[in-house]
């Protein structure tokens, strides 16, 4: 199972990234655990300085921007 | 060292300072990719990280640069190779300046 973490304190961009992740996962039909990380300390502990951010299996894939569904599908499909 | 960041001039000709640490990190650097000026976030920081790694092989460096650039910037899949070449050339220029 893929572990996907969406890091962000809850602003509009973070919510958009979360929605895109959910859509990408459902379109790919993969089994994934999607976790929302909203606590600032937890975000900084992961070494992320720019939110929203996306981590897949503990690897930082996107930071400081909202990746669209197509890009997330590419990341998850790789 | 020459400042290549894309700072805009503020009121009365003063350089506009970043409003916070995140904004400072986010500063854009412009490079030509296939003769198209393209703004890339976090390039200076990425160059620093890659130069301090022990990668020596050209292909490995290109792969690592592209992987890190893709975290902060959208890179169209069809143009990945062109991005990698352009970023690598910029990286070499930067390294030559330092040495």
Backbone of each chain as nested JSON, in Angstrom:
{
  "chains": [
    {"id": "A", "residues": [
      {"number": 1, "name": "UNK", "atoms": {"N": [0.845, -1.205, 0.0], "CA": [0.0, 0.0, 0.0], "C": [0.883, 1.26, 0.0]}},
      {"number": 2, "name": "UNK", "atoms": {"N": [0.504, 2.216, -0.828], "CA": [1.286, 3.461, -0.904], "C": [0.875, 4.396, 0.241]}},
      {"number": 3, "name": "UNK", "atoms": {"N": [1.884, 4.998, 0.855], "CA": [1.587, 5.967, 1.917], "C": [1.745, 7.378, 1.34]}},
      {"number": 4, "name": "UNK", "atoms": {"N": [0.625, 8.09, 1.304], "CA": [0.647, 9.449, 0.744], "C": [0.354, 10.441, 1.862]}},
      {"number": 5, "name": "UNK", "atoms": {"N": [1.231, 11.426, 2.011], "CA": [0.982, 12.451, 3.028], "C": [0.835, 13.814, 2.356]}},
      {"number": 6, "name": "UNK", "atoms": {"N": [-0.213, 14.517, 2.736], "CA": [-0.434, 15.874, 2.246], "C": [-0.154, 16.809, 3.415]}},
      {"number": 7, "name": "UNK", "atoms": {"N": [0.863, 17.649, 3.244], "CA": [1.286, 18.522, 4.329], "C": [0.814, 19.949, 4.09]}},
      {"number": 8, "name": "UNK", "atoms": {"N": [0.132, 20.493, 5.074], "CA": [-0.35, 21.862, 4.954], "C": [-1.194, 22.212, 6.155]}},
      {"number": 9, "name": "UNK", "atoms": {"N": [-1.192, 23.478, 6.487], "CA": [-1.878, 23.88, 7.716], "C": [-3.382, 24.061, 7.537]}},
      {"number": 10, "name": "UNK", "atoms": {"N": [-3.875, 23.874, 6.345], "CA": [-5.325, 23.935, 6.14], "C": [-5.805, 25.089, 5.29]}},
      {"number": 11, "name": "UNK", "atoms": {"N": [-4.886, 25.681, 4.522], "CA": [-5.29, 26.79, 3.657], "C": [-5.944, 26.231, 2.377]}},
      {"number": 12, "name": "UNK", "atoms": {"N": [-6.387, 27.14, 1.528], "CA": [-7.08, 26.736, 0.297], "C": [-6.213, 25.835, -0.583]}},
      {"number": 13, "name": "UNK", "atoms": {"N": [-4.926, 26.217, -0.703], "CA": [-4.032, 25.453, -1.587], "C": [-3.849, 24.03, -1.074]}},
      {"number": 14, "name": "UNK", "atoms": {"N": [-3.746, 23.904, 0.253], "CA": [-3.57, 22.568, 0.849], "C": [-4.811, 21.72, 0.58]}},
      {"number": 15, "name": "UNK", "atoms": {"N": [-5.971, 22.359, 0.685], "CA": [-7.224, 21.627, 0.451], "C": [-7.324, 21.193, -1.007]}},
      {"number": 16, "name": "UNK", "atoms": {"N": [-6.87, 22.073, -1.909], "CA": [-6.907, 21.725, -3.339], "C": [-5.98, 20.559, -3.637]}},
      {"number": 17, "name": "UNK", "atoms": {"N": [-4.808, 20.576, -2.993], "CA": [-3.864, 19.472, -3.215], "C": [-4.457, 18.164, -2.697]}},
      {"number": 18, "name": "UNK", "atoms": {"N": [-5.115, 18.238, -1.551], "CA": [-5.737, 17.041, -0.965], "C": [-6.806, 16.485, -1.917]}},
      {"number": 19, "name": "UNK", "atoms": {"N": [-7.619, 17.393, -2.461], "CA": [-8.672, 16.968, -3.392], "C": [-8.058, 16.303, -4.619]}},
      {"number": 20, "name": "UNK", "atoms": {"N": [-6.983, 16.914, -5.151], "CA": [-6.318, 16.36, -6.336], "C": [-5.73, 14.983, -6.044]}},
      {"number": 21, "name": "UNK", "atoms": {"N": [-5.182, 14.826, -4.842], "CA": [-4.613, 13.529, -4.459], "C": [-5.721, 12.479, -4.416]}},
      {"number": 22, "name": "UNK", "atoms": {"N": [-6.821, 12.828, -3.785], "CA": [-7.937, 11.879, -3.678], "C": [-8.45, 11.482, -5.058]}},
      {"number": 23, "name": "UNK", "atoms": {"N": [-8.533, 12.484, -5.944], "CA": [-9.024, 12.199, -7.29], "C": [-8.034, 11.292, -8.044]}},
      {"number": 24, "name": "UNK", "atoms": {"N": [-6.75, 11.601, -7.91], "CA": [-5.728, 10.802, -8.6], "C": [-5.75, 9.36, -8.108]}},
      {"number": 25, "name": "UNK", "atoms": {"N": [-5.869, 9.183, -6.796], "CA": [-5.892, 7.832, -6.223], "C": [-7.108, 7.062, -6.726]}},
      {"number": 26, "name": "UNK", "atoms": {"N": [-8.26, 7.748, -6.757], "CA": [-9.467, 7.036, -7.195], "C": [-9.412, 6.725, -8.691]}},
      {"number": 27, "name": "UNK", "atoms": {"N": [-8.844, 7.64, -9.482], "CA": [-8.743, 7.382, -10.925], "C": [-7.756, 6.253, -11.233]}},
      {"number": 28, "name": "UNK", "atoms": {"N": [-6.668, 6.18, -10.435], "CA": [-5.682, 5.122, -10.656], "C": [-6.167, 3.784, -10.098]}},
      {"number": 29, "name": "UNK", "atoms": {"N": [-7.079, 3.893, -9.136], "CA": [-7.613, 2.683, -8.509], "C": [-6.577, 1.924, -7.698]}},
      {"number": 30, "name": "UNK", "atoms": {"N": [-5.637, 2.681, -7.106], "CA": [-4.602, 2.011, -6.309], "C": [-4.991, 2.006, -4.836]}},
      {"number": 31, "name": "UNK", "atoms": {"N": [-4.348, 1.119, -4.1], "CA": [-4.602, 1.057, -2.665], "C": [-3.628, 2.025, -1.999]}},
      {"number": 32, "name": "UNK", "atoms": {"N": [-4.16, 3.039, -1.342], "CA": [-3.27, 4.037, -0.749], "C": [-3.815, 4.516, 0.592]}},
      {"number": 33, "name": "UNK", "atoms": {"N": [-2.872, 4.848, 1.452], "CA": [-3.246, 5.44, 2.739], "C": [-2.941, 6.933, 2.63]}},
      {"number": 34, "name": "UNK", "atoms": {"N": [-3.985, 7.734, 2.619], "CA": [-3.787, 9.182, 2.463], "C": [-3.886, 9.853, 3.838]}},
      {"number": 35, "name": "UNK", "atoms": {"N": [-2.795, 10.51, 4.214], "CA": [-2.736, 11.141, 5.544], "C": [-2.595, 12.653, 5.382]}},
      {"number": 36, "name": "UNK", "atoms": {"N": [-3.382, 13.37, 6.164], "CA": [-3.302, 14.826, 6.141], "C": [-2.459, 15.261, 7.342]}},
      {"number": 37, "name": "UNK", "atoms": {"N": [-1.391, 15.998, 7.089], "CA": [-0.545, 16.461, 8.194], "C": [-0.738, 17.973, 8.328]}},
      {"number": 38, "name": "UNK", "atoms": {"N": [-1.36, 18.391, 9.409], "CA": [-1.687, 19.809, 9.56], "C": [-0.881, 20.529, 10.642]}},
      {"number": 39, "name": "UNK", "atoms": {"N": [-0.265, 19.762, 11.534], "CA": [0.485, 20.392, 12.626], "C": [1.813, 20.929, 12.092]}},
      {"number": 40, "name": "UNK", "atoms": {"N": [2.072, 22.19, 12.385], "CA": [3.276, 22.847, 11.874], "C": [4.553, 22.126, 12.322]}},
      {"number": 41, "name": "UNK", "atoms": {"N": [4.571, 21.688, 13.572], "CA": [5.765, 20.99, 14.079], "C": [6.029, 19.709, 13.294]}},
      {"number": 42, "name": "UNK", "atoms": {"N": [4.942, 18.991, 13.013], "CA": [5.084, 17.73, 12.271], "C": [5.569, 18.005, 10.844]}},
      {"number": 43, "name": "UNK", "atoms": {"N": [5.09, 19.106, 10.257], "CA": [5.509, 19.474, 8.895], "C": [7.004, 19.811, 8.889]}},
      {"number": 44, "name": "UNK", "atoms": {"N": [7.42, 20.608, 9.863], "CA": [8.832, 21.009, 9.928], "C": [9.735, 19.814, 10.248]}},
      {"number": 45, "name": "UNK", "atoms": {"N": [9.223, 18.892, 11.062], "CA": [9.997, 17.677, 11.392], "C": [10.33, 16.874, 10.146]}},
      {"number": 46, "name": "UNK", "atoms": {"N": [9.479, 16.996, 9.156], "CA": [9.717, 16.254, 7.918], "C": [10.635, 17.028, 6.976]}},
      {"number": 47, "name": "UNK", "atoms": {"N": [11.11, 18.182, 7.415], "CA": [12.048, 18.977, 6.622], "C": [11.383, 19.778, 5.527]}},
      {"number": 48, "name": "UNK", "atoms": {"N": [10.078, 19.972, 5.645], "CA": [9.346, 20.726, 4.616], "C": [9.205, 22.186, 5.05]}},
      {"number": 49, "name": "UNK", "atoms": {"N": [9.67, 23.079, 4.167], "CA": [9.622, 24.51, 4.488], "C": [8.499, 25.219, 3.731]}},
      {"number": 50, "name": "UNK", "atoms": {"N": [8.096, 24.62, 2.626], "CA": [7.075, 25.262, 1.801], "C": [5.86, 24.361, 1.664]}},
      {"number": 51, "name": "UNK", "atoms": {"N": [4.714, 24.88, 2.054], "CA": [3.484, 24.098, 1.917], "C": [2.622, 24.724, 0.811]}},
      {"number": 52, "name": "UNK", "atoms": {"N": [1.698, 23.994, 0.217], "CA": [1.408, 22.593, 0.461], "C": [2.516, 21.682, -0.054]}},
      {"number": 53, "name": "UNK", "atoms": {"N": [2.608, 20.5, 0.54], "CA": [3.625, 19.559, 0.099], "C": [3.022, 18.163, 0.025]}},
      {"number": 54, "name": "UNK", "atoms": {"N": [3.654, 17.358, -0.802], "CA": [3.176, 15.986, -0.998], "C": [4.343, 15.022, -0.803]}},
      {"number": 55, "name": "UNK", "atoms": {"N": [4.138, 14.053, 0.081], "CA": [5.163, 13.026, 0.289], "C": [4.566, 11.675, -0.062]}},
      {"number": 56, "name": "UNK", "atoms": {"N": [5.35, 10.886, -0.779], "CA": [4.907, 9.529, -1.118], "C": [5.93, 8.556, -0.549]}},
      {"number": 57, "name": "UNK", "atoms": {"N": [5.467, 7.666, 0.29], "CA": [6.359, 6.707, 0.973], "C": [7.565, 7.421, 1.594]}},
      {"number": 58, "name": "UNK", "atoms": {"N": [7.275, 8.494, 2.315], "CA": [8.283, 9.275, 3.053], "C": [9.279, 10.025, 2.169]}},
      {"number": 59, "name": "UNK", "atoms": {"N": [8.995, 10.119, 0.88], "CA": [9.873, 10.888, -0.013], "C": [9.138, 12.129, -0.483]}},
      {"number": 60, "name": "UNK", "atoms": {"N": [9.797, 13.293, -0.334], "CA": [9.173, 14.55, -0.747], "C": [9.07, 14.606, -2.268]}},
      {"number": 61, "name": "UNK", "atoms": {"N": [7.859, 14.788, -2.767], "CA": [7.647, 14.811, -4.218], "C": [7.254, 16.191, -4.726]}},
      {"number": 62, "name": "UNK", "atoms": {"N": [6.489, 16.934, -3.934], "CA": [6.032, 18.264, -4.342], "C": [6.063, 19.163, -3.113]}},
      {"number": 63, "name": "UNK", "atoms": {"N": [6.527, 20.409, -3.318], "CA": [6.538, 21.337, -2.187], "C": [6.329, 22.76, -2.675]}},
      {"number": 64, "name": "UNK", "atoms": {"N": [5.508, 23.491, -1.964], "CA": [5.303, 24.903, -2.278], "C": [4.372, 25.181, -3.431]}},
      {"number": 65, "name": "UNK", "atoms": {"N": [3.661, 24.171, -3.891], "CA": [2.748, 24.375, -5.022], "C": [1.683, 23.277, -5.03]}},
      {"number": 66, "name": "UNK", "atoms": {"N": [0.647, 23.532, -5.806], "CA": [-0.431, 22.555, -5.914], "C": [-0.211, 21.74, -7.189]}},
      {"number": 67, "name": "UNK", "atoms": {"N": [0.099, 20.48, -7.029], "CA": [0.26, 19.62, -8.208], "C": [-1.124, 19.243, -8.72]}},
      {"number": 68, "name": "UNK", "atoms": {"N": [-1.283, 19.2, -10.03], "CA": [-2.596, 18.824, -10.558], "C": [-2.743, 17.295, -10.594]}},
      {"number": 69, "name": "UNK", "atoms": {"N": [-3.943, 16.862, -10.92], "CA": [-4.255, 15.426, -10.879], "C": [-3.313, 14.641, -11.805]}},
      {"number": 70, "name": "UNK", "atoms": {"N": [-3.073, 15.209, -12.986], "CA": [-2.23, 14.519, -13.98], "C": [-0.826, 14.282, -13.419]}},
      {"number": 71, "name": "UNK", "atoms": {"N": [-0.276, 15.333, -12.804], "CA": [1.088, 15.202, -12.26], "C": [1.126, 14.197, -11.106]}},
      {"number": 72, "name": "UNK", "atoms": {"N": [0.118, 14.242, -10.258], "CA": [0.077, 13.306, -9.119], "C": [-0.029, 11.872, -9.633]}},
      {"number": 73, "name": "UNK", "atoms": {"N": [-0.82, 11.696, -10.692], "CA": [-0.946, 10.354, -11.264], "C": [0.406, 9.88, -11.815]}},
      {"number": 74, "name": "UNK", "atoms": {"N": [1.148, 10.811, -12.417], "CA": [2.485, 10.462, -12.921], "C": [3.4, 10.064, -11.762]}},
      {"number": 75, "name": "UNK", "atoms": {"N": [3.328, 10.828, -10.673], "CA": [4.174, 10.544, -9.499], "C": [3.815, 9.173, -8.917]}},
      {"number": 76, "name": "UNK", "atoms": {"N": [2.537, 8.915, -8.794], "CA": [2.101, 7.651, -8.183], "C": [2.302, 6.465, -9.129]}},
      {"number": 77, "name": "UNK", "atoms": {"N": [2.259, 6.759, -10.418], "CA": [2.424, 5.693, -11.393], "C": [3.865, 5.301, -11.616]}},
      {"number": 78, "name": "UNK", "atoms": {"N": [4.799, 6.202, -11.203], "CA": [6.231, 5.943, -11.457], "C": [6.766, 4.833, -10.566]}}
    ]},
    {"id": "B", "residues": [
      {"number": 1, "name": "UNK", "atoms": {"N": [29.598, 37.161, -4.554], "CA": [28.918, 36.378, -5.588], "C": [27.747, 37.168, -6.167]}},
      {"number": 2, "name": "UNK", "atoms": {"N": [27.57, 37.051, -7.456], "CA": [26.49, 37.802, -8.104], "C": [25.127, 37.235, -7.693]}},
      {"number": 3, "name": "UNK", "atoms": {"N": [24.222, 38.14, -7.405], "CA": [22.881, 37.705, -7.02], "C": [22.026, 37.508, -8.262]}},
      {"number": 4, "name": "UNK", "atoms": {"N": [21.651, 36.275, -8.541], "CA": [20.851, 36.004, -9.74], "C": [19.365, 35.911, -9.439]}},
      {"number": 5, "name": "UNK", "atoms": {"N": [18.984, 36.173, -8.228], "CA": [17.575, 36.015, -7.899], "C": [16.753, 37.089, -8.586]}},
      {"number": 6, "name": "UNK", "atoms": {"N": [15.488, 36.798, -8.744], "CA": [14.614, 37.654, -9.515], "C": [13.932, 38.696, -8.632]}},
      {"number": 7, "name": "UNK", "atoms": {"N": [14.757, 39.443, -7.885], "CA": [14.177, 40.469, -7.018], "C": [13.618, 41.615, -7.832]}},
      {"number": 8, "name": "UNK", "atoms": {"N": [12.412, 42.046, -7.481], "CA": [11.829, 43.194, -8.151], "C": [12.167, 44.432, -7.33]}},
      {"number": 9, "name": "UNK", "atoms": {"N": [12.312, 45.552, -8.023], "CA": [12.584, 46.781, -7.296], "C": [11.311, 47.303, -6.65]}},
      {"number": 10, "name": "UNK", "atoms": {"N": [11.45, 47.679, -5.426], "CA": [10.299, 48.188, -4.702], "C": [10.193, 49.695, -4.825]}},
      {"number": 11, "name": "UNK", "atoms": {"N": [9.533, 50.336, -3.867], "CA": [9.335, 51.777, -3.87], "C": [10.69, 52.485, -3.74]}},
      {"number": 12, "name": "UNK", "atoms": {"N": [10.859, 53.584, -4.432], "CA": [12.069, 54.407, -4.422], "C": [13.32, 53.605, -4.786]}},
      {"number": 13, "name": "UNK", "atoms": {"N": [13.19, 52.629, -5.692], "CA": [14.346, 51.9, -6.189], "C": [14.959, 50.916, -5.225]}},
      {"number": 14, "name": "UNK", "atoms": {"N": [14.364, 50.737, -4.06], "CA": [14.923, 49.787, -3.109], "C": [14.598, 48.361, -3.53]}},
      {"number": 15, "name": "UNK", "atoms": {"N": [15.501, 47.439, -3.234], "CA": [15.244, 46.032, -3.537], "C": [14.166, 45.527, -2.584]}},
      {"number": 16, "name": "UNK", "atoms": {"N": [13.154, 44.906, -3.163], "CA": [12.067, 44.386, -2.331], "C": [12.555, 43.181, -1.534]}},
      {"number": 17, "name": "UNK", "atoms": {"N": [12.416, 43.277, -0.237], "CA": [12.869, 42.174, 0.603], "C": [11.777, 41.119, 0.71]}},
      {"number": 18, "name": "UNK", "atoms": {"N": [12.167, 39.851, 0.864], "CA": [11.144, 38.82, 1.061], "C": [10.395, 39.055, 2.36]}},
      {"number": 19, "name": "UNK", "atoms": {"N": [9.1, 38.754, 2.352], "CA": [8.285, 39.057, 3.526], "C": [8.52, 38.05, 4.658]}},
      {"number": 20, "name": "UNK", "atoms": {"N": [8.984, 36.862, 4.342], "CA": [9.223, 35.848, 5.375], "C": [10.256, 34.848, 4.861]}},
      {"number": 21, "name": "UNK", "atoms": {"N": [10.654, 33.939, 5.734], "CA": [11.686, 32.962, 5.359], "C": [11.239, 32.109, 4.177]}},
      {"number": 22, "name": "UNK", "atoms": {"N": [9.948, 31.733, 4.197], "CA": [9.433, 30.883, 3.122], "C": [9.506, 31.61, 1.785]}},
      {"number": 23, "name": "UNK", "atoms": {"N": [9.192, 32.892, 1.807], "CA": [9.239, 33.69, 0.582], "C": [10.679, 33.801, 0.069]}},
      {"number": 24, "name": "UNK", "atoms": {"N": [11.622, 33.936, 1.004], "CA": [13.023, 34.036, 0.615], "C": [13.479, 32.755, -0.071]}},
      {"number": 25, "name": "UNK", "atoms": {"N": [13.046, 31.623, 0.478], "CA": [13.421, 30.331, -0.1], "C": [12.813, 30.147, -1.48]}},
      {"number": 26, "name": "UNK", "atoms": {"N": [11.64, 30.772, -1.64], "CA": [10.86, 30.584, -2.849], "C": [11.413, 31.379, -4.042]}},
      {"number": 27, "name": "UNK", "atoms": {"N": [12.451, 32.193, -3.805], "CA": [12.878, 33.117, -4.85], "C": [13.239, 32.396, -6.15]}},
      {"number": 28, "name": "UNK", "atoms": {"N": [12.906, 33.086, -7.202], "CA": [12.975, 32.466, -8.53], "C": [14.281, 32.803, -9.244]}},
      {"number": 29, "name": "UNK", "atoms": {"N": [14.77, 31.848, -9.957], "CA": [15.927, 32.111, -10.821], "C": [15.503, 31.774, -12.248]}},
      {"number": 30, "name": "UNK", "atoms": {"N": [15.934, 32.616, -13.178], "CA": [15.48, 32.419, -14.553], "C": [16.579, 31.795, -15.405]}},
      {"number": 31, "name": "UNK", "atoms": {"N": [16.258, 30.722, -16.095], "CA": [17.231, 30.136, -17.016], "C": [16.547, 29.89, -18.366]}},
      {"number": 32, "name": "UNK", "atoms": {"N": [17.358, 29.793, -19.4], "CA": [16.8, 29.541, -20.733], "C": [16.685, 28.043, -20.975]}},
      {"number": 33, "name": "UNK", "atoms": {"N": [15.485, 27.616, -21.295], "CA": [15.283, 26.215, -21.665], "C": [14.772, 26.207, -23.098]}},
      {"number": 34, "name": "UNK", "atoms": {"N": [15.612, 25.737, -24.01], "CA": [15.307, 25.8, -25.445], "C": [14.972, 27.233, -25.85]}},
      {"number": 35, "name": "UNK", "atoms": {"N": [15.797, 28.159, -25.431], "CA": [15.65, 29.595, -25.735], "C": [14.404, 30.223, -25.121]}},
      {"number": 36, "name": "UNK", "atoms": {"N": [13.727, 29.521, -24.246], "CA": [12.56, 30.099, -23.57], "C": [12.956, 30.432, -22.13]}},
      {"number": 37, "name": "UNK", "atoms": {"N": [12.913, 31.726, -21.761], "CA": [13.25, 32.059, -20.375], "C": [12.237, 31.422, -19.419]}},
      {"number": 38, "name": "UNK", "atoms": {"N": [12.753, 30.646, -18.484], "CA": [11.873, 29.894, -17.584], "C": [12.269, 30.159, -16.135]}},
      {"number": 39, "name": "UNK", "atoms": {"N": [11.292, 30.485, -15.331], "CA": [11.566, 30.745, -13.911], "C": [11.491, 29.458, -13.111]}},
      {"number": 40, "name": "UNK", "atoms": {"N": [12.534, 29.208, -12.33], "CA": [12.54, 27.994, -11.501], "C": [12.751, 28.376, -10.039]}},
      {"number": 41, "name": "UNK", "atoms": {"N": [11.903, 27.845, -9.193], "CA": [12.019, 28.078, -7.757], "C": [13.133, 27.236, -7.162]}},
      {"number": 42, "name": "UNK", "atoms": {"N": [13.768, 27.781, -6.168], "CA": [14.68, 27.023, -5.295], "C": [15.94, 26.508, -5.976]}},
      {"number": 43, "name": "UNK", "atoms": {"N": [16.293, 27.083, -7.121], "CA": [17.429, 26.543, -7.859], "C": [18.742, 26.684, -7.085]}},
      {"number": 44, "name": "UNK", "atoms": {"N": [18.936, 27.832, -6.448], "CA": [20.189, 28.038, -5.709], "C": [20.349, 27.001, -4.601]}},
      {"number": 45, "name": "UNK", "atoms": {"N": [19.237, 26.764, -3.914], "CA": [19.262, 25.797, -2.82], "C": [19.534, 24.379, -3.352]}},
      {"number": 46, "name": "UNK", "atoms": {"N": [18.923, 24.068, -4.495], "CA": [19.112, 22.742, -5.106], "C": [20.566, 22.572, -5.552]}},
      {"number": 47, "name": "UNK", "atoms": {"N": [21.135, 23.616, -6.158], "CA": [22.539, 23.545, -6.59], "C": [23.441, 23.297, -5.379]}},
      {"number": 48, "name": "UNK", "atoms": {"N": [23.13, 23.97, -4.285], "CA": [23.925, 23.793, -3.06], "C": [23.87, 22.355, -2.574]}},
      {"number": 49, "name": "UNK", "atoms": {"N": [22.651, 21.799, -2.573], "CA": [22.481, 20.417, -2.093], "C": [23.231, 19.424, -2.986]}},
      {"number": 50, "name": "UNK", "atoms": {"N": [23.069, 19.619, -4.308], "CA": [23.686, 18.659, -5.237], "C": [25.205, 18.786, -5.228]}},
      {"number": 51, "name": "UNK", "atoms": {"N": [25.711, 20.024, -5.125], "CA": [27.177, 20.187, -5.129], "C": [27.804, 19.598, -3.872]}},
      {"number": 52, "name": "UNK", "atoms": {"N": [27.04, 19.57, -2.793], "CA": [27.607, 18.997, -1.566], "C": [27.424, 17.479, -1.493]}},
      {"number": 53, "name": "UNK", "atoms": {"N": [26.72, 16.923, -2.467], "CA": [26.589, 15.47, -2.495], "C": [27.841, 14.897, -3.173]}},
      {"number": 54, "name": "UNK", "atoms": {"N": [27.999, 13.589, -3.123], "CA": [29.224, 13.02, -3.708], "C": [28.992, 12.492, -5.127]}},
      {"number": 55, "name": "UNK", "atoms": {"N": [27.993, 13.034, -5.798], "CA": [27.721, 12.598, -7.174], "C": [28.779, 13.193, -8.11]}},
      {"number": 56, "name": "UNK", "atoms": {"N": [29.322, 12.376, -8.991], "CA": [30.345, 12.863, -9.925], "C": [29.975, 12.544, -11.374]}},
      {"number": 57, "name": "UNK", "atoms": {"N": [29.121, 11.571, -11.558], "CA": [28.741, 11.162, -12.907], "C": [27.712, 12.134, -13.482]}},
      {"number": 58, "name": "UNK", "atoms": {"N": [27.925, 12.558, -14.733], "CA": [27.048, 13.568, -15.358], "C": [25.579, 13.147, -15.336]}},
      {"number": 59, "name": "UNK", "atoms": {"N": [25.326, 11.902, -15.713], "CA": [23.94, 11.431, -15.774], "C": [23.296, 11.412, -14.382]}},
      {"number": 60, "name": "UNK", "atoms": {"N": [24.078, 11.02, -13.383], "CA": [23.553, 10.976, -12.005], "C": [23.227, 12.386, -11.51]}},
      {"number": 61, "name": "UNK", "atoms": {"N": [24.125, 13.322, -11.836], "CA": [23.9, 14.714, -11.41], "C": [22.653, 15.269, -12.09]}},
      {"number": 62, "name": "UNK", "atoms": {"N": [22.534, 15.018, -13.392], "CA": [21.356, 15.489, -14.136], "C": [20.077, 14.925, -13.516]}},
      {"number": 63, "name": "UNK", "atoms": {"N": [20.095, 13.628, -13.222], "CA": [18.916, 12.953, -12.664], "C": [18.55, 13.55, -11.302]}},
      {"number": 64, "name": "UNK", "atoms": {"N": [19.576, 13.787, -10.494], "CA": [19.342, 14.325, -9.147], "C": [18.834, 15.773, -9.224]}},
      {"number": 65, "name": "UNK", "atoms": {"N": [19.428, 16.563, -10.132], "CA": [18.987, 17.955, -10.288], "C": [17.514, 17.993, -10.716]}},
      {"number": 66, "name": "UNK", "atoms": {"N": [17.178, 17.178, -11.714], "CA": [15.806, 17.176, -12.225], "C": [14.827, 16.705, -11.142]}},
      {"number": 67, "name": "UNK", "atoms": {"N": [15.224, 15.691, -10.41], "CA": [14.352, 15.158, -9.357], "C": [14.041, 16.241, -8.317]}},
      {"number": 68, "name": "UNK", "atoms": {"N": [15.07, 17.003, -7.951], "CA": [14.866, 18.047, -6.941], "C": [14.098, 19.244, -7.509]}},
      {"number": 69, "name": "UNK", "atoms": {"N": [14.397, 19.593, -8.762], "CA": [13.683, 20.721, -9.388], "C": [12.191, 20.396, -9.5]}},
      {"number": 70, "name": "UNK", "atoms": {"N": [11.881, 19.128, -9.768], "CA": [10.477, 18.726, -9.932], "C": [9.672, 18.825, -8.637]}},
      {"number": 71, "name": "UNK", "atoms": {"N": [10.353, 18.858, -7.517], "CA": [9.627, 19.009, -6.239], "C": [8.981, 20.39, -6.167]}},
      {"number": 72, "name": "UNK", "atoms": {"N": [9.721, 21.391, -6.602], "CA": [9.246, 22.773, -6.428], "C": [8.664, 23.391, -7.7]}},
      {"number": 73, "name": "UNK", "atoms": {"N": [8.845, 22.72, -8.822], "CA": [8.404, 23.275, -10.102], "C": [7.719, 22.199, -10.932]}},
      {"number": 74, "name": "UNK", "atoms": {"N": [6.732, 22.635, -11.724], "CA": [6.121, 21.679, -12.636], "C": [7.014, 21.538, -13.87]}},
      {"number": 75, "name": "UNK", "atoms": {"N": [7.383, 20.326, -14.178], "CA": [8.2, 20.063, -15.368], "C": [7.4, 19.145, -16.293]}},
      {"number": 76, "name": "UNK", "atoms": {"N": [7.026, 19.643, -17.485], "CA": [6.264, 18.779, -18.396], "C": [7.072, 17.531, -18.74]}},
      {"number": 77, "name": "UNK", "atoms": {"N": [6.426, 16.4, -18.721], "CA": [7.12, 15.13, -18.939], "C": [7.871, 15.108, -20.278]}},
      {"number": 78, "name": "UNK", "atoms": {"N": [7.219, 15.674, -21.309], "CA": [7.824, 15.662, -22.641], "C": [9.085, 16.518, -22.706]}},
      {"number": 79, "name": "UNK", "atoms": {"N": [9.225, 17.455, -21.77], "CA": [10.373, 18.374, -21.825], "C": [11.416, 18.06, -20.757]}},
      {"number": 80, "name": "UNK", "atoms": {"N": [11.281, 16.937, -20.092], "CA": [12.184, 16.624, -18.972], "C": [13.657, 16.628, -19.386]}},
      {"number": 81, "name": "UNK", "atoms": {"N": [13.937, 16.045, -20.547], "CA": [15.333, 15.953, -20.981], "C": [15.914, 17.343, -21.237]}},
      {"number": 82, "name": "UNK", "atoms": {"N": [15.095, 18.211, -21.843], "CA": [15.557, 19.569, -22.137], "C": [15.779, 20.348, -20.849]}},
      {"number": 83, "name": "UNK", "atoms": {"N": [14.875, 20.167, -19.896], "CA": [15.046, 20.797, -18.587], "C": [16.343, 20.299, -17.943]}},
      {"number": 84, "name": "UNK", "atoms": {"N": [16.549, 18.986, -17.982], "CA": [17.727, 18.404, -17.331], "C": [19.008, 18.971, -17.922]}},
      {"number": 85, "name": "UNK", "atoms": {"N": [19.06, 19.077, -19.265], "CA": [20.254, 19.613, -19.926], "C": [20.486, 21.069, -19.529]}},
      {"number": 86, "name": "UNK", "atoms": {"N": [19.416, 21.863, -19.587], "CA": [19.543, 23.292, -19.286], "C": [19.941, 23.515, -17.821]}},
      {"number": 87, "name": "UNK", "atoms": {"N": [19.341, 22.768, -16.936], "CA": [19.657, 22.92, -15.506], "C": [21.089, 22.471, -15.24]}},
      {"number": 88, "name": "UNK", "atoms": {"N": [21.503, 21.4, -15.9], "CA": [22.868, 20.913, -15.715], "C": [23.885, 21.953, -16.203]}},
      {"number": 89, "name": "UNK", "atoms": {"N": [23.613, 22.57, -17.359], "CA": [24.518, 23.609, -17.873], "C": [24.615, 24.778, -16.894]}},
      {"number": 90, "name": "UNK", "atoms": {"N": [23.478, 25.152, -16.327], "CA": [23.457, 26.245, -15.356], "C": [24.236, 25.852, -14.094]}},
      {"number": 91, "name": "UNK", "atoms": {"N": [24.098, 24.596, -13.724], "CA": [24.801, 24.061, -12.552], "C": [26.324, 24.131, -12.783]}},
      {"number": 92, "name": "UNK", "atoms": {"N": [26.763, 23.744, -13.988], "CA": [28.195, 23.784, -14.302], "C": [28.722, 25.217, -14.258]}},
      {"number": 93, "name": "UNK", "atoms": {"N": [27.922, 26.156, -14.815], "CA": [28.336, 27.57, -14.791], "C": [28.522, 28.029, -13.358]}},
      {"number": 94, "name": "UNK", "atoms": {"N": [27.571, 27.647, -12.508], "CA": [27.6, 28.04, -11.093], "C": [28.83, 27.454, -10.399]}},
      {"number": 95, "name": "UNK", "atoms": {"N": [29.127, 26.207, -10.706], "CA": [30.265, 25.548, -10.073], "C": [31.578, 26.181, -10.544]}},
      {"number": 96, "name": "UNK", "atoms": {"N": [31.642, 26.529, -11.836], "CA": [32.857, 27.17, -12.352], "C": [33.094, 28.523, -11.697]}},
      {"number": 97, "name": "UNK", "atoms": {"N": [31.995, 29.229, -11.385], "CA": [32.113, 30.529, -10.709], "C": [32.714, 30.353, -9.329]}},
      {"number": 98, "name": "UNK", "atoms": {"N": [32.308, 29.273, -8.664], "CA": [32.758, 29.053, -7.286], "C": [34.202, 28.581, -7.211]}},
      {"number": 99, "name": "UNK", "atoms": {"N": [34.617, 27.801, -8.251], "CA": [35.969, 27.216, -8.168], "C": [37.001, 28.202, -8.71]}}
    ]}
  ]
}
